[in-house]
Amino acid sequence: MIYIYCPKCGKKLQVKEEVKFCMNCKKPYFNHPFSCVEVLVINEWKEVLLLKQNYISKTHWTIVSGYVNNGETLEECVKREVLEETGQIVNSMEYIQSYYFKPKELIMAGFIAYVEKQPFNKTNEVDDIMWCCIKDVNRYIARQNNLSGVHFDASMHYLNQK
């Protein structure tokens, strides 16, 4: 987020040592990326959960992702997003790595979430949802203007090293 005016008092921010600063409130304002999670969901049958979200891609599938709410930990966000978007309950998770998605100024924490297969939720955020064999994921997963494929690759590399 790029600040030009102080969100508290409305005065124009000044640049002080490469940081925007409100001289009135005596408070610095930094340009921060938005925090998100990117979650590869895997069930007990080693199937990967894929989402069809037409506002992201009309031709490819993605994995669960979402913004971190104020006051929420990354792990709480993983559990909430997986449940909200899919109806699956996270039993455990592992952090894999972070990614920076420049087009939307996002810092994304990548996780693998493990679930026991449940019926899917119907939600207005998701157009379609499916379980996919790991060997078939590359036929479906988004790789352009999206980090789903990158996170899938990093997660597979991690799992193959275990």
FENPE-V433758 format. One record per pair of residues at least 6 apart in sequence whose C-alpha atoms are under 8 Angstrom apart, sorted by the first residue. I is the first residue (numbers start at 0). J is the second residue. D is the distance in Angstrom with one decimal. If there is no record, write none. Layout:
# FENPE-V433758
i,j,d
I,J,D
I,J,D
This chain:
# FENPE-V433758
i,j,d
0,30,5.3
0,31,5.4
0,32,6.2
0,33,7.3
1,29,7.6
1,30,5.1
1,31,7.4
2,12,7.7
2,19,7.7
2,28,6.9
2,29,7.7
2,30,7.0
3,11,6.1
3,12,5.8
4,10,5.5
4,11,4.3
4,12,5.2
5,11,6.3
5,12,6.1
5,21,6.1
5,28,8.0
7,24,7.8
8,23,7.7
8,24,7.3
10,21,7.1
10,23,7.4
11,21,7.2
12,19,5.7
12,20,5.3
12,21,5.0
12,22,7.3
13,19,5.4
13,20,5.2
13,21,6.3
13,22,7.1
14,20,6.0
18,27,6.6
18,28,6.8
18,29,6.3
19,27,5.8
19,28,5.3
19,29,6.5
20,26,5.7
20,27,4.2
20,28,5.8
21,27,6.3
21,28,7.7
32,104,5.0
32,105,5.1
32,106,5.9
33,66,7.4
33,104,6.4
33,105,4.8
33,106,6.1
34,66,5.9
34,67,5.6
34,105,6.0
34,106,5.1
34,107,6.1
34,108,7.9
35,64,6.9
35,65,5.3
35,66,4.2
35,67,5.3
35,105,6.7
35,106,6.1
35,107,4.6
35,108,6.3
36,64,5.3
36,65,5.6
36,66,6.5
36,67,7.0
36,73,7.0
36,76,7.1
36,77,6.5
36,107,5.1
36,108,4.7
36,109,5.9
36,110,7.3
37,62,7.1
37,63,6.0
37,64,4.4
37,65,7.0
37,107,6.1
37,108,6.0
37,109,4.7
37,110,6.2
37,147,7.5
37,150,7.4
38,62,6.3
38,63,5.1
38,64,5.9
38,77,6.9
38,81,7.8
38,109,5.9
38,110,4.9
38,111,5.6
38,112,6.5
39,47,7.0
39,48,7.2
39,62,5.9
39,63,6.7
39,109,7.9
39,110,6.3
39,111,4.8
39,112,6.1
39,150,7.5
39,151,6.7
39,154,7.6
40,47,5.7
40,48,5.4
40,62,7.6
40,63,7.5
40,81,7.9
40,111,5.9
40,112,4.8
40,113,5.9
40,114,7.1
41,47,4.7
41,48,6.4
41,111,7.2
41,112,6.3
41,113,5.1
41,114,6.3
42,48,8.0
42,113,5.8
42,114,4.9
42,115,5.3
42,116,5.7
43,113,7.6
43,114,6.8
43,115,5.7
43,116,7.0
45,132,7.1
45,133,7.0
46,130,5.8
46,131,5.3
46,132,4.8
46,133,5.8
47,130,5.5
47,131,5.1
47,132,6.3
47,133,6.1
47,136,7.6
48,62,6.8
48,128,7.3
48,129,5.8
48,130,4.6
48,131,6.3
49,60,5.9
49,61,5.6
49,62,5.2
49,63,7.6
49,128,5.8
49,129,5.4
49,130,6.3
49,131,7.0
49,140,7.7
50,60,5.4
50,61,5.1
50,62,5.7
50,63,7.0
50,125,6.5
50,126,7.5
50,127,5.9
50,128,4.6
50,129,6.7
51,57,7.7
51,59,7.0
51,60,4.8
51,61,6.3
51,125,6.1
51,126,5.4
51,127,4.8
51,128,6.0
52,60,7.1
52,61,7.4
52,124,7.0
52,125,5.2
52,126,5.3
52,127,7.0
53,126,6.6
56,141,7.6
59,139,5.5
59,140,5.6
59,141,5.0
60,139,5.5
60,140,4.8
60,141,5.5
61,140,5.7
61,141,5.7
61,147,5.5
61,148,7.9
62,147,5.7
63,80,7.0
63,81,6.4
63,84,7.3
64,80,6.8
65,76,7.7
65,80,6.2
66,76,7.6
67,73,6.7
67,76,5.7
68,76,7.3
73,108,7.6
77,110,7.8
77,112,7.7
78,88,7.0
78,89,5.7
81,87,6.1
81,88,7.1
81,89,7.3
82,88,5.8
82,89,7.7
83,120,7.5
83,122,7.6
84,120,6.8
84,121,8.0
84,122,6.5
84,124,6.8
84,125,6.7
85,119,5.3
85,120,5.0
85,121,7.6
85,122,7.9
85,128,7.7
86,117,7.1
86,118,6.9
86,119,5.1
86,120,4.5
87,114,6.5
87,115,7.5
87,116,6.9
87,117,5.9
87,118,7.6
87,119,7.0
88,114,5.9
88,115,7.4
89,112,6.1
89,113,5.8
89,114,5.0
89,115,7.9
90,112,7.5
90,113,5.8
90,114,5.4
90,115,7.6
91,112,6.0
91,113,5.4
91,114,7.4
92,110,6.6
92,111,5.5
92,112,4.3
92,113,5.9
93,110,5.5
93,111,5.3
93,112,6.6
94,108,7.5
94,109,6.1
94,110,4.4
94,111,6.6
95,108,7.8
95,109,5.4
95,110,5.3
95,111,7.0
95,153,7.4
95,154,6.5
95,157,7.3
96,108,6.2
96,109,5.2
96,110,7.3
96,153,7.9
97,106,7.0
97,107,5.5
97,108,4.4
97,109,5.5
98,106,5.9
98,107,5.1
98,108,6.5
98,109,7.3
99,105,5.8
99,106,4.7
99,107,6.2
100,106,6.4
100,107,7.4
100,146,7.5
102,144,8.0
109,150,6.6
110,154,8.0
111,154,7.0
119,128,7.7
137,148,7.7
140,147,6.7
140,148,5.8
141,147,6.0
141,148,5.8
142,148,4.9
142,149,7.1
